[in-house]
Amino acid sequence: MFKLSDLFILLAVAVSFAVSGFFWFNGFYQHALFTAIWVPSILAFGIYFKLASLAAREEDDE
């Protein structure tokens, strides 16, 4: 179900979210917002690469 690459994407999202929270609660609001923007970006790249690998797998099956 989950591949190792999926877990790395989720780990990167979790680390980015944690770093953003750390910055926010220590008063570095601009750094926190910048880091928080990474979360949806990493998820979007993960979805793109997942769909690309699924499309390549379907192409090989034909």
Secondary structure, DSSP 8 states (H G I E B T S, - for coil): ---HHHHHHHHHHHHHHHHHHHHHHTT-HHHHHHHHHHHHHHHHHHHHHHHHHHHHHHHHH-
